[in-house]
Amino acid sequence: MSTHCSYAMDHLASYLFLHRDAKPGSVESDAMLLLRDHCAANPRLFPDLIAKLFEQLLFGPYSSHWMVS
């Protein structure tokens, strides 16, 4: 589960970075505006998710810790 969460956060952060200059009216622009609005409404979203992943990494029963690399 933690691996999937790590992948999802990576994809969201990559999308934010790669489409930050999307042209108005494009599909990327509409999705980007929605994602930006969601992140603006929840400014602790990414830090809290990363903190939860590290908590699972440090204190969870996992034998493989490559997911955060």
N, C-alpha and C positions, 0 to 999 in steps of 0.2 A: 504494500500500500504506500509506503513512504517513497518508493521509487517512482510510482505514478504521480504522486504529489510533487516530487522534485521536477519531473518532466513537465507537468502542467505549469508550474511556476516559471520554468525556463522558457516555455513556449509563450506565455503571456508577456514576460519581460522582453523577449526577442521581438514579439509583435509590436509592443509599445515602441521599442527602439527603431525597428525597421520602417514603421509606418508613421513616424512622428511628423513627417512633412507631406502627408497625403493631400492631394488636391481636393478642394471643396466639391461636393457633389458626387464623388466617387464612392464605391462600395466600401473601400478601405477607410475613407473619411468618416462615413456614417458609423461604422463599427468602432473606429478610433475614438470618436466623440463619446459614444456610449461607454467605452472602457475608461476613458479619461474621467468622465463624470462619476463613474462608479469608484474609481481610485480616489478622486477628490472627496467624495462623500465618506470614504473609509480610508483615511490616510495611514492608518496602522495596519492595513491589509497585508502587504508584503512583509514588513518586519515581524508581524505576529506569526505569519505562516512559516517564515524561516526559523523563528525562535522555537516553534512547535516541532519542526523537523529536527533541529539540533537537540532538543529535549529528548525526542524519540531515539536519536542516534546515541546520545550519551547514556540514557537510562533505560532504553528498551532492550528486549531480549534478542536483538539481531546479531547474527554472526558475520554479516557482510556489511561493511560501511562504505562501499564504493558509491552509493547512491548520491552522496552530496558532492562528489568530485565533478 
